[in-house]
Amino acid sequence: MAIRKADSAGQENRAAPQNIISHFLLLLRQNIRIMKKYLLITALIFGWVSLSAQTSKIENAGFEKWENVGITGHPEPVDWSTIKTSDNFSINPLAPVNWEQSDVAHSGNYSVKLFNVSSLGLVATGTLTNGRIHSEMNPDSSYVYTDTTNPLWNTPFTGRPDSLVGWFTYQPVSGDHGNVTAILHTGYAQSPPANGDSSTWIAKAFFDLPSIVIKTWTRFSVPFKYYSDKNPQYILLVLTSGNGTKAIAESCAKFDDL
């Protein structure tokens, strides 16, 4: 009996470490499963954030990238367009150059400079858009629009930001003022809207540059006014150095870091 008790005790003593090891391995496997779940959730979250960022971003917002679009000596910012690349090919050669690359920047190396130019008895307002300009000899018939059929002339955007932020300097002629317009929308949209139809607009942000000289980079922030609970598909931006068809020659503005 004594020997058998000793054997039994020895077996119990040998089994104890094995049980501890088995319990440890079980806990380890459970922890690994939990970690995998957390890693999967984290990956999904970061993947969603990355996708969200990709579809809620203004392209070349710092105007660091420029390209030659066939206008000798006057490149345009990548993903932006001017009156010289409007959809009216008969007017484009006659249109004046009213923008330029500036090496005076809020950050980085470049900003965009817009300026109003007298041409053919009219004042061509310095205008830059991430959409496309439809130009006419009668300025009241001209407008800016998102071309949904061509990625050169549209910017996909699905976010619902609360405000539009950017930086500017301004040297207006007395009585003039430039502005910044941002329209979040679905489908086709233009500014000004055709026959007042803004049914595809989701929200709009608008900033009037003050009619005073501002030589140092100044931040602006304007809220989006929402008209719909829908998510947008595109953002249409328009920057100008003058007051539309009432612009005055020689006003100029610089923009950066939208």
C-alpha positions, 0 to 999 in steps of 0.5 A: 500500500505504501509503495502504491501510494508513493506511485500515486503521489508521484503520478499526481506530481508529474501530472501537475506541470502537464496540467499547467502547461496545457492550461497555459497553451489553452490561454495562449490560443485564446489570446491569439484568437482575440489578438487576431480579431483586434488586428482584423478590426484595426485593419478594417478601421484603417482601411475604411479611414484610408478609403474615406481620406482618398475620396474626401480630399482636394487634389493638389490643394497646395499647388505644388504640382504643375503641368504644361498643357500646350500653353507655352510658358504658362503651365497650369496646376495639376488637377486644376484648369483655367480659361485657356483650357475651357470647353470652347476651343474657338475662344481659348486661343484668344483668352488672356493668361490671367494666372501664374505659378508663384514661388511665394507660398504659404507652405511648400514651394509654390502657390497659385496667383490669379489676376484680372486682365483687360482683353478685347474690351472686357475684363477677364477675371482670374479664375481657377477651378478643379472642374472646367470653364465654359467660356463665351464672349458674353461673360454673363453666359460663362460658367464653371462645371463638373464634367462627370464623364471625364476625370480630367474635369472632376474631383470625386468627394464623398465626405461631409466636412463642416468647413472649407479652409485655405490661405490667401493674400490679396491686392485688390483694386478699390471696389473689387473683391475675389472669392472662393466657392466650394460646392458638394454635389451629386451628378452634374453641377455648375456655378452659377446654376443653370436657370437657378437649378441647384437640385444636385447640390448637397452643400455650399461654402463661400468666402468673399475676399475682403476689399483691402490689401492683405500682404501676409498669408491669411487663413480663411475658414467658412462653413458649408451650408447643407441642403441635403442629408445625402452624401456627395459624389464630387466637389467643385471649387472656384477661385477668383481674383475679382468679382465675377463679371464686375471684376476690375483689371489688375486685382490679384490674389494668391491661394495656397493650402486649401 
